[in-house]
Amino acid sequence: MANKKTRTLVFIFAFLIAGYAIVQYGVLEAGNAGLVSFKLQKPDFELQPWIYVLYAHIFTAVFALVIGPFQLFIKPTKARKRRHRLMGYGYVFSIIVSGIVNVYLSLFATGGWVSGLGFMSLDVLWVATTLIATRKIIAKDISGHRTWMLRSYALTFSAVTLRILLAPLAFLLGDFEAAFRVVAWACWIPNLLVIEAVIATMRLRQRQ
């Protein structure tokens, strides 16, 4: 039951954050988004081409965020195997694209080099775990593939934890940039720690 509740929450939060991003950046004026409006206050900030790179990151990351739970939590039966494979290609491709453009975004991260290093580290691990998971399935190591995909999606889910943590941190610290320096690391390190605990529990149960 707890596992079912956890999976339901993952689906809910993934779709809520994806919906927010699509509405904020695809329907409404992107300049009104908190991050963008904050950057626009800086006299030396150049909106273009940064905003177009941000769009590329957001929509590829949203795609990975939304299809990830379907890949992880819905068993790929024979009837679903082809769809699972095609969605997997889309997931991997979207992360590679998003990871590449994130290198550029990290150079201009709010909060300076501390934030930039946090997001750059996330990008490297995000792409690396995804590629390792891909290599595992090519080698027909299904267990290893699932383990590394869990790590990959834990990092994908940083899009959710970032938005959950940012506003409370900004309120507590009284400084948006200071909050961004913290959240650049806090949005993904706890995710990895939690998923490593989950993986360890899964392995323990398999041995029993």
Residue frames as qw, qx, qy, qz and C-alpha x, y, z in Angstrom:
[[0.000, 0.885, 0.466, 0.000, 0.00, 0.00, 0.00],
 [0.308, -0.784, 0.102, 0.528, 2.83, 2.38, 0.89],
 [0.401, -0.119, 0.599, 0.683, 4.48, 1.70, -2.46],
 [0.196, 0.621, 0.671, 0.353, 1.22, 2.40, -4.25],
 [0.147, -0.928, -0.261, 0.220, 0.81, 5.67, -2.36],
 [0.396, -0.572, 0.327, 0.639, 4.38, 6.68, -3.19],
 [0.354, 0.167, 0.682, 0.617, 3.87, 5.94, -6.87],
 [0.072, 0.809, 0.567, 0.139, 0.63, 7.91, -6.89],
 [0.255, -0.875, -0.046, 0.409, 2.37, 10.89, -5.30],
 [0.422, -0.289, 0.507, 0.693, 5.19, 10.71, -7.86],
 [0.251, 0.486, 0.688, 0.478, 2.63, 10.79, -10.68],
 [0.081, -0.900, -0.424, 0.064, 0.71, 13.68, -9.08],
 [0.325, -0.776, 0.129, 0.525, 3.76, 15.87, -8.40],
 [0.435, -0.074, 0.598, 0.669, 5.29, 15.12, -11.80],
 [0.181, 0.601, 0.646, 0.434, 2.12, 16.15, -13.63],
 [0.181, -0.911, -0.299, 0.219, 1.53, 19.20, -11.41],
 [0.354, -0.635, 0.281, 0.627, 5.02, 20.60, -12.02],
 [0.357, 0.132, 0.680, 0.626, 4.84, 19.71, -15.71],
 [0.084, 0.775, 0.597, 0.190, 1.48, 21.48, -15.98],
 [0.254, -0.870, -0.090, 0.412, 2.82, 24.53, -14.17],
 [0.391, -0.387, 0.460, 0.697, 5.84, 24.75, -16.51],
 [0.284, 0.374, 0.713, 0.521, 3.72, 24.37, -19.64],
 [0.028, -0.882, -0.469, -0.030, 1.24, 27.04, -18.52],
 [0.337, -0.816, 0.030, 0.468, 3.90, 29.45, -17.24],
 [0.281, -0.482, 0.519, 0.648, 6.29, 29.19, -20.18],
 [0.223, 0.172, 0.814, 0.508, 4.04, 27.97, -22.98],
 [0.015, -0.731, -0.654, -0.196, 0.79, 29.86, -22.35],
 [0.239, -0.934, -0.181, 0.196, 1.50, 32.84, -20.10],
 [0.309, 0.884, -0.271, 0.224, 4.25, 35.44, -20.35],
 [0.850, -0.018, -0.353, 0.390, 7.56, 33.82, -19.40],
 [0.247, 0.488, -0.270, 0.792, 8.85, 37.17, -18.13],
 [0.542, -0.574, 0.070, -0.611, 6.38, 36.95, -15.24],
 [0.897, -0.165, -0.390, 0.125, 7.88, 33.71, -13.95],
 [0.563, -0.817, 0.042, 0.120, 9.74, 34.22, -10.66],
 [0.740, -0.241, 0.301, 0.551, 13.18, 33.23, -11.93],
 [0.459, 0.490, 0.371, 0.642, 12.94, 35.18, -15.18],
 [0.120, -0.927, -0.201, -0.293, 11.51, 38.31, -13.53],
 [0.634, -0.707, 0.112, 0.293, 14.33, 38.20, -10.97],
 [0.673, -0.023, 0.356, 0.648, 16.96, 37.97, -13.70],
 [0.277, 0.723, 0.371, 0.513, 15.35, 40.84, -15.61],
 [0.345, -0.931, -0.098, 0.065, 16.06, 43.08, -12.61],
 [0.658, -0.397, 0.281, 0.575, 19.78, 42.72, -13.32],
 [0.287, 0.843, -0.090, -0.446, 20.88, 45.56, -15.65],
 [0.035, 0.578, -0.731, -0.362, 23.58, 43.42, -17.31],
 [0.559, 0.098, 0.819, -0.081, 21.32, 40.43, -17.98],
 [0.289, 0.271, -0.563, -0.725, 20.73, 39.55, -21.65],
 [0.741, 0.115, 0.424, -0.508, 17.36, 37.83, -22.09],
 [0.891, 0.444, 0.025, -0.086, 18.30, 36.43, -25.51],
 [0.618, 0.036, -0.667, -0.415, 19.50, 33.82, -26.28],
 [0.080, -0.174, 0.843, -0.503, 19.21, 32.66, -22.64],
 [0.616, 0.121, 0.363, -0.689, 15.40, 32.46, -22.75],
 [0.776, 0.334, -0.365, -0.392, 15.41, 30.19, -25.82],
 [0.382, 0.299, -0.848, 0.215, 17.89, 27.84, -24.20],
 [0.304, -0.068, 0.677, -0.667, 15.69, 27.85, -21.09],
 [0.760, 0.211, -0.002, -0.614, 12.69, 26.86, -23.24],
 [0.665, 0.338, -0.656, -0.118, 14.68, 23.94, -24.68],
 [0.121, 0.213, -0.850, 0.466, 15.61, 22.80, -21.19],
 [0.479, 0.012, 0.466, -0.744, 12.10, 23.15, -19.77],
 [0.799, 0.233, -0.092, -0.547, 10.24, 21.27, -22.47],
 [0.631, 0.297, -0.717, 0.015, 12.74, 18.41, -22.75],
 [0.033, 0.182, -0.799, 0.572, 12.90, 18.09, -18.95],
 [0.607, 0.051, 0.290, -0.738, 9.09, 18.18, -18.69],
 [0.788, 0.241, -0.439, -0.358, 8.86, 15.38, -21.25],
 [0.458, 0.229, -0.813, 0.276, 11.26, 13.21, -19.21],
 [0.214, -0.129, 0.614, -0.749, 9.46, 14.10, -15.98],
 [0.710, 0.096, 0.086, -0.693, 6.06, 13.04, -17.33],
 [0.839, 0.222, -0.430, -0.248, 6.98, 9.79, -19.08],
 [0.144, 0.459, -0.802, 0.355, 9.40, 8.61, -16.37],
 [0.518, -0.134, 0.636, -0.555, 6.73, 7.21, -13.99],
 [0.868, 0.291, -0.020, -0.401, 5.06, 5.29, -16.82],
 [0.608, 0.506, -0.610, 0.059, 8.40, 3.69, -17.65],
 [0.046, 0.382, -0.791, 0.475, 9.24, 2.82, -14.06],
 [0.418, -0.039, 0.650, -0.633, 5.91, 1.84, -12.56],
 [0.825, 0.305, 0.095, -0.466, 4.02, 0.16, -15.42],
 [0.635, -0.253, 0.701, 0.205, 5.39, -3.28, -16.17],
 [0.355, 0.517, -0.485, -0.609, 6.43, -3.61, -19.85],
 [0.770, 0.129, 0.606, -0.153, 4.39, -6.67, -20.87],
 [0.499, 0.100, 0.676, 0.533, 4.75, -8.16, -24.35],
 [0.238, 0.785, 0.530, 0.214, 1.96, -5.91, -25.60],
 [0.128, -0.985, -0.044, 0.106, 3.58, -2.83, -24.09],
 [0.750, -0.302, 0.239, 0.537, 7.20, -3.68, -24.84],
 [0.477, 0.446, 0.332, 0.680, 7.44, -1.72, -28.11],
 [0.130, -0.899, -0.198, -0.367, 5.78, 1.33, -26.54],
 [0.669, -0.703, 0.049, 0.237, 8.08, 1.04, -23.52],
 [0.704, -0.035, 0.274, 0.654, 11.10, 0.99, -25.84],
 [0.274, 0.652, 0.314, 0.634, 9.93, 3.98, -27.89],
 [0.347, -0.909, -0.118, -0.198, 9.14, 6.01, -24.78],
 [0.765, -0.483, 0.112, 0.411, 12.54, 5.02, -23.42],
 [0.570, 0.294, 0.258, 0.723, 14.23, 6.42, -26.51],
 [0.026, -0.822, -0.234, -0.519, 12.31, 9.66, -25.99],
 [0.619, -0.780, -0.060, 0.070, 13.28, 9.77, -22.32],
 [0.750, -0.243, 0.181, 0.588, 16.98, 9.28, -23.04],
 [0.412, 0.488, 0.299, 0.709, 17.01, 11.75, -25.94],
 [0.198, -0.888, -0.216, -0.354, 15.22, 14.44, -23.92],
 [0.669, -0.702, 0.034, 0.242, 17.70, 14.10, -21.05],
 [0.687, 0.012, 0.240, 0.686, 20.72, 14.28, -23.33],
 [0.198, 0.665, 0.281, 0.663, 19.36, 17.45, -24.98],
 [0.409, -0.874, -0.155, -0.211, 18.34, 18.97, -21.65],
 [0.773, -0.483, 0.048, 0.408, 21.68, 18.07, -20.07],
 [0.581, 0.237, 0.223, 0.747, 23.62, 19.71, -22.89],
 [0.014, 0.741, 0.214, 0.637, 21.65, 22.97, -22.83],
 [0.613, -0.768, -0.186, 0.018, 21.87, 23.00, -19.03],
 [0.708, -0.117, -0.015, 0.696, 25.63, 23.46, -19.31],
 [0.184, 0.473, 0.186, 0.842, 24.95, 26.85, -20.87],
 [0.438, -0.747, -0.277, -0.417, 22.26, 27.72, -18.30],
 [0.774, -0.478, -0.240, 0.338, 24.58, 26.76, -15.43],
 [0.516, 0.149, -0.014, 0.843, 27.04, 29.43, -16.54],
 [0.121, -0.414, -0.086, -0.898, 24.35, 32.06, -15.92],
 [0.489, -0.465, -0.736, 0.051, 22.76, 30.46, -12.84],
 [0.327, -0.794, 0.001, -0.513, 21.16, 32.75, -10.27],
 [0.784, -0.609, 0.120, 0.004, 23.40, 32.67, -7.22],
 [0.064, 0.824, -0.555, -0.096, 26.69, 32.65, -9.09],
 [0.408, 0.434, -0.800, -0.066, 29.25, 29.86, -9.25],
 [0.293, -0.123, 0.844, -0.432, 27.88, 27.99, -6.22],
 [0.707, 0.359, 0.349, -0.499, 24.53, 27.50, -7.94],
 [0.590, 0.607, -0.424, -0.321, 26.21, 26.90, -11.28],
 [0.117, 0.400, -0.904, 0.092, 28.39, 24.14, -9.84],
 [0.484, 0.065, 0.735, -0.471, 25.38, 22.53, -8.18],
 [0.732, 0.495, 0.154, -0.441, 23.38, 22.45, -11.39],
 [0.440, 0.619, -0.622, -0.192, 26.40, 21.40, -13.46],
 [0.145, -0.268, 0.929, -0.212, 26.98, 18.45, -11.10],
 [0.634, 0.279, 0.545, -0.472, 23.31, 17.52, -11.43],
 [0.648, 0.610, -0.206, -0.407, 23.55, 17.64, -15.23],
 [0.240, 0.518, -0.819, -0.057, 26.62, 15.40, -15.37],
 [0.275, -0.066, 0.906, -0.314, 25.07, 12.80, -13.05],
 [0.644, 0.407, 0.316, -0.566, 21.70, 13.03, -14.81],
 [0.635, 0.578, -0.398, -0.321, 23.15, 12.27, -18.23],
 [0.122, 0.450, -0.880, 0.089, 25.61, 9.70, -16.85],
 [0.443, 0.016, 0.800, -0.404, 23.02, 7.65, -14.95],
 [0.715, 0.480, 0.157, -0.484, 20.71, 7.69, -17.97],
 [0.529, 0.601, -0.563, -0.205, 23.44, 6.51, -20.35],
 [0.083, -0.313, 0.923, -0.211, 24.55, 3.79, -17.93],
 [0.613, 0.212, 0.593, -0.477, 20.92, 2.61, -17.71],
 [0.693, 0.583, -0.160, -0.394, 20.81, 2.54, -21.52],
 [0.290, 0.539, -0.790, -0.033, 24.02, 0.53, -21.71],
 [0.364, -0.138, 0.845, -0.366, 22.61, -1.94, -19.17],
 [0.733, 0.362, 0.388, -0.427, 19.51, -2.67, -21.23],
 [0.571, 0.635, -0.452, -0.258, 21.59, -3.03, -24.42],
 [0.142, 0.396, -0.895, 0.151, 23.54, -5.69, -22.51],
 [0.667, -0.282, -0.585, -0.366, 20.17, -7.24, -21.51],
 [0.310, -0.086, -0.705, 0.632, 20.85, -6.56, -17.82],
 [0.285, -0.656, -0.497, -0.491, 17.25, -5.79, -16.87],
 [0.591, -0.661, -0.370, 0.278, 17.92, -5.52, -13.12],
 [0.479, -0.255, 0.030, 0.839, 20.84, -3.15, -13.66],
 [0.065, 0.406, 0.441, 0.798, 18.81, -1.15, -16.17],
 [0.396, -0.743, -0.482, -0.242, 15.98, -0.65, -13.68],
 [0.604, -0.554, -0.238, 0.521, 18.38, 0.31, -10.88],
 [0.368, -0.114, 0.166, 0.908, 20.12, 2.96, -12.96],
 [0.086, -0.526, -0.500, -0.682, 16.83, 4.26, -14.35],
 [0.475, -0.747, -0.453, 0.105, 15.62, 4.74, -10.77],
 [0.488, -0.437, -0.026, 0.755, 18.71, 6.88, -10.16],
 [0.195, 0.212, 0.427, 0.857, 18.13, 8.74, -13.42],
 [0.234, -0.674, -0.531, -0.457, 14.51, 9.52, -12.57],
 [0.512, -0.658, -0.354, 0.424, 15.45, 10.57, -9.03],
 [0.338, -0.267, 0.142, 0.891, 17.57, 13.26, -10.70],
 [0.025, -0.416, -0.575, -0.704, 14.80, 14.07, -13.20],
 [0.384, -0.718, -0.579, -0.039, 12.51, 14.57, -10.19],
 [0.408, -0.278, -0.203, 0.846, 14.79, 17.40, -9.01],
 [0.053, -0.345, -0.358, -0.866, 12.51, 19.61, -11.12],
 [0.528, -0.630, -0.497, -0.279, 9.83, 18.88, -8.54],
 [0.650, -0.496, -0.351, 0.456, 11.94, 19.14, -5.38],
 [0.332, 0.105, 0.028, 0.937, 13.45, 22.43, -6.58],
 [0.233, -0.469, -0.299, -0.797, 10.02, 24.04, -6.82],
 [0.659, -0.583, -0.474, -0.045, 8.88, 22.55, -3.52],
 [0.667, -0.380, -0.249, 0.590, 11.94, 23.86, -1.66],
 [0.376, 0.341, 0.097, 0.856, 12.64, 27.20, -3.35],
 [0.254, -0.711, -0.215, -0.620, 9.81, 29.33, -1.94],
 [0.729, -0.657, -0.189, 0.034, 10.20, 28.14, 1.70],
 [0.734, -0.131, -0.037, 0.666, 13.98, 28.62, 1.50],
 [0.215, 0.493, 0.145, 0.830, 13.61, 32.10, 0.04],
 [0.460, -0.756, -0.220, -0.411, 11.20, 32.96, 2.87],
 [0.811, -0.514, -0.135, 0.245, 13.46, 31.54, 5.60],
 [0.661, -0.067, 0.072, 0.744, 16.67, 33.08, 4.25],
 [0.049, 0.873, 0.212, -0.437, 15.06, 36.33, 3.13],
 [0.019, 0.666, -0.503, -0.551, 17.18, 36.28, -0.01],
 [0.873, 0.400, 0.070, -0.270, 16.21, 34.69, -3.34],
 [0.524, 0.653, -0.545, 0.052, 19.81, 34.30, -4.51],
 [0.207, -0.445, 0.799, -0.347, 20.89, 32.67, -1.24],
 [0.781, 0.091, 0.472, -0.399, 17.93, 30.29, -1.51],
 [0.795, 0.550, -0.182, -0.181, 18.96, 29.45, -5.07],
 [0.206, 0.619, -0.742, 0.155, 22.49, 28.58, -3.95],
 [0.453, -0.204, 0.779, -0.382, 21.07, 26.11, -1.43],
 [0.797, 0.304, 0.343, -0.393, 18.39, 24.65, -3.70],
 [0.542, 0.640, -0.497, -0.223, 20.89, 24.06, -6.52],
 [0.183, 0.330, -0.909, 0.175, 22.24, 21.25, -4.34],
 [0.373, 0.020, 0.728, -0.575, 19.24, 20.43, -2.15],
 [0.712, 0.313, -0.044, -0.627, 16.98, 19.71, -5.13],
 [0.801, 0.335, -0.461, -0.184, 18.92, 16.57, -6.10],
 [0.173, 0.410, -0.826, 0.345, 21.23, 15.29, -3.35],
 [0.511, -0.075, 0.639, -0.570, 18.35, 14.18, -1.05],
 [0.827, 0.319, -0.096, -0.454, 16.67, 12.54, -4.07],
 [0.591, 0.441, -0.675, 0.036, 19.75, 10.41, -4.69],
 [0.091, -0.299, 0.807, -0.501, 20.06, 9.50, -1.01],
 [0.693, 0.073, 0.386, -0.604, 16.41, 8.41, -0.89],
 [0.841, 0.372, -0.248, -0.306, 16.63, 6.35, -4.08],
 [0.358, 0.447, -0.795, 0.199, 19.83, 4.67, -2.87],
 [0.366, -0.149, 0.728, -0.561, 17.95, 3.64, 0.28],
 [0.806, 0.262, 0.121, -0.517, 15.11, 2.31, -1.90],
 [0.681, 0.480, -0.542, -0.108, 17.56, 0.35, -4.08],
 [0.067, 0.376, -0.845, 0.374, 19.29, -1.10, -1.00],
 [0.590, 0.007, 0.549, -0.591, 15.90, -2.20, 0.38],
 [0.821, 0.381, -0.152, -0.397, 14.99, -3.82, -2.94],
 [0.500, 0.471, -0.722, 0.078, 18.24, -5.76, -3.00],
 [0.211, -0.264, 0.791, -0.510, 17.77, -6.90, 0.61],
 [0.748, 0.142, 0.326, -0.560, 14.30, -8.23, -0.19],
 [0.754, 0.455, -0.403, -0.247, 15.61, -10.10, -3.23],
 [0.262, 0.435, -0.825, 0.249, 18.14, -11.91, -1.04],
 [0.449, -0.154, 0.652, -0.591, 15.54, -13.05, 1.47]]
